[in-house]
């Protein structure tokens, strides 16, 4: 008698067939129908509530989609009693979509909301936008989530972990496009981007306003605009302010050559923005590391505008890896590792760093300094650098690749109520970063874990502490360093 697993009768053969079927369904090719996965979606909801930002700092837009005509209810507040308001919503089109604008928000305040959608109940939260003159802002950037939602789910989980570490990280997400493989088919939006089987994606979309530019896989953009109805200027380009930053979404599938309507709008937009930090996000990179070729129009039209109007970073995707290029002090980031099948990056002109990894980028602005980090799905550092604004208004890139242990002076100092502590590790080490008061009592442990080599920054929130002198001590292996900081309320 054979001992083969599949030679022992109908049950084993049945198990084998189920295995083959499950494998085939989950790993179906990219052509034809969208991948189908076992759904844990909802009774009446087709797409769970998600957030977009419309450029109004006192508002947040909540959208969701039902399977059939239903009246829904949304409640919101600054805690889970949802005491600030409630409203009934009805669908606004034949696709059973619902939208509600939560208005009259206070600056940089956490809000909670609850959507009762037929027999389904959904929960979410967000921080409202900062006021027009803040010094600090954190945000995330990544793109190209198409085809493999299971990988996108891991990226989303890593971003959610950033919020667990520091609530200041719950702000907004910039996406460089290509959300789904075939953007003109509803099934791809259902199965690849809004699929309830992927809890991290659904939770992230319910807690971060999602700001995405159109990619080539969004095809003609009709469904893209249906699910992401930003206040476009025309086609798919627009801009918005958020705290100290100005963001511009470029539509690369509408002409942006000199003399075109989009180019004229773009130059005027950049020229008139008074924000200290300006960013452009688009889909196809001007300088990248192979796969799809470099986009010449970015090199010829976008790059000169960045140099002229002080745009330090251009974010793009399209190529499924991480890459950083630097051209005339303008940084071009390719962040196409949001879940799509990875490409192999190569050594191309102006490229200074690459990685074949699914990843996300985190940008931290504090006053005249910007810190950039690219991280894989496990939180390990792929790349870091900083940009400092000079008095002349130009930006200078400062590379941070520590060759020794380093603890920097916190910034700002004095501070109220938050400050950023930067440190560097030349090798993997067990790290403790602890805050003490003036008499030596431990106030808070900020870091207590092993970290790989790289540059790090941690935000310390002293909202619950009194004014005075405090100390922070870094212990990494045999390295110990202590510095003083002043909380001034």
DASULWO-V444252 format. One record per residue. N is the residue number from 1. RES is the residue in three letters. NEAR is the number of other C-alpha atoms within 10 Angstrom. Layout:
# DASULWO-V444252
N RES NEAR
N RES NEAR
This chain:
# DASULWO-V444252
1 UNK 5
2 UNK 7
3 UNK 7
4 UNK 8
5 UNK 11
6 UNK 14
7 UNK 12
8 UNK 12
9 UNK 9
10 UNK 10
11 UNK 11
12 UNK 14
13 UNK 14
14 UNK 12
15 UNK 13
16 UNK 14
17 UNK 12
18 UNK 12
19 UNK 12
20 UNK 11
21 UNK 11
22 UNK 15
23 UNK 11
24 UNK 13
25 UNK 15
26 UNK 14
27 UNK 13
28 UNK 15
29 UNK 12
30 UNK 13
31 UNK 9
32 UNK 8
33 UNK 12
34 UNK 22
35 UNK 22
36 UNK 18
37 UNK 18
38 UNK 12
39 UNK 11
40 UNK 11
41 UNK 16
42 UNK 18
43 UNK 12
44 UNK 18
45 UNK 23
46 UNK 20
47 UNK 22
48 UNK 26
49 UNK 26
50 UNK 23
51 UNK 26
52 UNK 25
53 UNK 24
54 UNK 20
55 UNK 17
56 UNK 15
57 UNK 22
58 UNK 18
59 UNK 19
60 UNK 24
61 UNK 18
62 UNK 22
63 UNK 20
64 UNK 20
65 UNK 22
66 UNK 22
67 UNK 15
68 UNK 15
69 UNK 16
70 UNK 19
71 UNK 15
72 UNK 19
73 UNK 17
74 UNK 22
75 UNK 20
76 UNK 22
77 UNK 19
78 UNK 16
79 UNK 13
80 UNK 15
81 UNK 12
82 UNK 16
83 UNK 13
84 UNK 13
85 UNK 11
86 UNK 16
87 UNK 12
88 UNK 12
89 UNK 17
90 UNK 15
91 UNK 18
92 UNK 10
93 UNK 9
94 UNK 8
95 UNK 13
96 UNK 18
97 UNK 22
98 UNK 20
99 UNK 18
100 UNK 17
101 UNK 15
102 UNK 20
103 UNK 12
104 UNK 10
105 UNK 18
106 UNK 16
107 UNK 16
108 UNK 17
109 UNK 12
110 UNK 17
111 UNK 22
112 UNK 20
113 UNK 27
114 UNK 20
115 UNK 23
116 UNK 16
117 UNK 25
118 UNK 18
119 UNK 11
120 UNK 14
121 UNK 16
122 UNK 16
123 UNK 18
124 UNK 22
125 UNK 23
126 UNK 21
127 UNK 24
128 UNK 23
129 UNK 25
130 UNK 21
131 UNK 15
132 UNK 14
133 UNK 12
134 UNK 14
135 UNK 17
136 UNK 20
137 UNK 21
138 UNK 19
139 UNK 17
140 UNK 22
141 UNK 26
142 UNK 29
143 UNK 36
144 UNK 32
145 UNK 30
146 UNK 27
147 UNK 26
148 UNK 22
149 UNK 26
150 UNK 19
151 UNK 21
152 UNK 28
153 UNK 23
154 UNK 22
155 UNK 27
156 UNK 25
157 UNK 19
158 UNK 20
159 UNK 25
160 UNK 19
161 UNK 14
162 UNK 15
163 UNK 14
164 UNK 12
165 UNK 13
166 UNK 14
167 UNK 13
168 UNK 20
169 UNK 23
170 UNK 24
171 UNK 22
172 UNK 25
173 UNK 24
174 UNK 21
175 UNK 30
176 UNK 31
177 UNK 29
178 UNK 28
179 UNK 30
180 UNK 29
181 UNK 25
182 UNK 23
183 UNK 22
184 UNK 17
185 UNK 15
186 UNK 11
187 UNK 17
188 UNK 22
189 UNK 22
190 UNK 17
191 UNK 22
192 UNK 26
193 UNK 24
194 UNK 23
195 UNK 23
196 UNK 23
197 UNK 18
198 UNK 24
199 UNK 16
200 UNK 20
201 UNK 23
202 UNK 21
203 UNK 21
204 UNK 22
205 UNK 23
206 UNK 23
207 UNK 26
208 UNK 25
209 UNK 24
210 UNK 20
211 UNK 21
212 UNK 25
213 UNK 26
214 UNK 28
215 UNK 28
216 UNK 19
217 UNK 19
218 UNK 21
219 UNK 17
220 UNK 14
221 UNK 19
222 UNK 12
223 UNK 16
224 UNK 24
225 UNK 15
226 UNK 11
227 UNK 17
228 UNK 19
229 UNK 14
230 UNK 19
231 UNK 14
232 UNK 13
233 UNK 11
234 UNK 12
235 UNK 14
236 UNK 22
237 UNK 22
238 UNK 21
239 UNK 21
240 UNK 17
241 UNK 21
242 UNK 21
243 UNK 21
244 UNK 21
245 UNK 21
246 UNK 20
247 UNK 22
248 UNK 20
249 UNK 25
250 UNK 24
251 UNK 21
252 UNK 21
253 UNK 16
254 UNK 15
255 UNK 13
256 UNK 20
257 UNK 16
258 UNK 12
259 UNK 10
260 UNK 12
261 UNK 13
262 UNK 23
263 UNK 19
264 UNK 13
265 UNK 17
266 UNK 22
267 UNK 16
268 UNK 11
269 UNK 17
270 UNK 23
271 UNK 13
272 UNK 10
273 UNK 16
274 UNK 13
275 UNK 16
276 UNK 17
277 UNK 23
278 UNK 21
279 UNK 18
280 UNK 21
281 UNK 28
282 UNK 27
283 UNK 30
284 UNK 27
285 UNK 28
286 UNK 24
287 UNK 26
288 UNK 32
289 UNK 28
290 UNK 17
291 UNK 14
292 UNK 13
293 UNK 14
294 UNK 17
295 UNK 15
296 UNK 13
297 UNK 16
298 UNK 20
299 UNK 14
300 UNK 13
301 UNK 15
302 UNK 21
303 UNK 19
304 UNK 15
305 UNK 17
306 UNK 22
307 UNK 16
308 UNK 12
309 UNK 17
310 UNK 20
311 UNK 25
312 UNK 24
313 UNK 20
314 UNK 23
315 UNK 27
316 UNK 31
317 UNK 30
318 UNK 26
319 UNK 29
320 UNK 29
321 UNK 30
322 UNK 34
323 UNK 29
324 UNK 21
325 UNK 24
326 UNK 18
327 UNK 14
328 UNK 10
329 UNK 17
330 UNK 20
331 UNK 22
332 UNK 25
333 UNK 28
334 UNK 30
335 UNK 32
336 UNK 36
337 UNK 32
338 UNK 36
339 UNK 27
340 UNK 26
341 UNK 18
342 UNK 18
343 UNK 19
344 UNK 15
345 UNK 19
346 UNK 16
347 UNK 13
348 UNK 13
349 UNK 12
350 UNK 16
351 UNK 19
352 UNK 13
353 UNK 18
354 UNK 21
355 UNK 23
356 UNK 18
357 UNK 22
358 UNK 28
359 UNK 33
360 UNK 26
361 UNK 26
362 UNK 19
363 UNK 17
364 UNK 21
365 UNK 22
366 UNK 18
367 UNK 17
368 UNK 16
369 UNK 18
370 UNK 22
371 UNK 21
372 UNK 18
373 UNK 21
374 UNK 25
375 UNK 21
376 UNK 22
377 UNK 21
378 UNK 13
379 UNK 17
380 UNK 15
381 UNK 19
382 UNK 20
383 UNK 23
384 UNK 21
385 UNK 15
386 UNK 19
387 UNK 21
388 UNK 19
389 UNK 18
390 UNK 11
391 UNK 8
392 UNK 6
393 UNK 12
394 UNK 16
395 UNK 22
396 UNK 15
397 UNK 16
398 UNK 13
399 UNK 12
400 UNK 15
401 UNK 15
402 UNK 15
403 UNK 12
404 UNK 12
405 UNK 21
406 UNK 18
407 UNK 22
408 UNK 14
409 UNK 16
410 UNK 22
411 UNK 17
412 UNK 18
413 UNK 15
414 UNK 16
415 UNK 18
416 UNK 15
417 UNK 17
418 UNK 17
419 UNK 21
420 UNK 20
421 UNK 18
422 UNK 16
423 UNK 18
424 UNK 20
425 UNK 23
426 UNK 15
427 UNK 16
428 UNK 13
429 UNK 17
430 UNK 15
431 UNK 19
432 UNK 17
433 UNK 21
434 UNK 18
435 UNK 21
436 UNK 18
437 UNK 16
438 UNK 11
439 UNK 9
440 UNK 10
441 UNK 11
442 UNK 14
443 UNK 15
444 UNK 14
445 UNK 14
446 UNK 19
447 UNK 16
448 UNK 13
449 UNK 11
450 UNK 13
451 UNK 18
452 UNK 15
453 UNK 19
454 UNK 22
455 UNK 24
456 UNK 18
457 UNK 16
458 UNK 16
459 UNK 19
460 UNK 18
461 UNK 16
462 UNK 17
463 UNK 12
464 UNK 7
465 UNK 12
466 UNK 11
467 UNK 15
468 UNK 13
469 UNK 15
470 UNK 19
471 UNK 19
472 UNK 23
473 UNK 17
474 UNK 21
475 UNK 19
476 UNK 23
477 UNK 15
478 UNK 8
479 UNK 14
480 UNK 14
481 UNK 14
482 UNK 16
483 UNK 14
484 UNK 16
485 UNK 19
486 UNK 17
487 UNK 20
488 UNK 13
489 UNK 13
